[in-house]
Amino acid sequence: MITTKTVCGPVAVACVVALAAVAPVLAFEIDPAAIRGQLVLPQEPAGAVTPTAAKEKLVKEPQPIVLAGRVGARGMEPFLENKASFVLVEIPADDHAKKPGHDADDCPFCKKKQANTPMTAVQFLGPDGKVIPVDSRRLFGIQKGSDVVITGKAAFDPKLAIPIIQLTADGIFVRPPAK
């Protein structure tokens, strides 16, 4: 016969052990304002290149870079939930793309122009070498369509099936929206 005492005893012990294991994780809080203060650049860095220009210069080994791009991912979600990581595409150079409400994902002209340009996977790492576990939208106040300039180290492997630049960032400048 199983009594309440024998059932509750092991369960209670298991709960205490589980809470003890989780408690250090709960005590560690990430301060987005402090991280933002370390990563957001006060002014736009000089010498930014487009993803297309970067692709021509980069190799498999990461190199320092300043890259300008637009948050977007050609019909996919550019953000990773709860991660300081997002995707950039080329900023359209022509005037039609500057109109309010323009969405390159829905524009046949932009789709055709961007078809052969590389995307850039951006990630911000913490001191532990892992992607910072704070959503980029919350951390930097960006959204799909935001134009940004990123500093960091980037690599490009031309043998990949999809042309994508891997950029480990150490700074971000968010350009003000066009008026």
Secondary structure as UniProt FT lines:
FT   HELIX           4..27
FT   HELIX           32..39
FT   HELIX           51..57
FT   STRAND          63..71
FT   TURN            74..75
FT   TURN            81..82
FT   STRAND          85..89
FT   HELIX           95..98
FT   TURN            100..101
FT   TURN            104..106
FT   HELIX           108..114
FT   TURN            115..116
FT   STRAND          119..125
FT   TURN            127..128
FT   HELIX           136..140
FT   TURN            144..145
FT   STRAND          147..156
FT   TURN            158..159
FT   STRAND          164..174
//
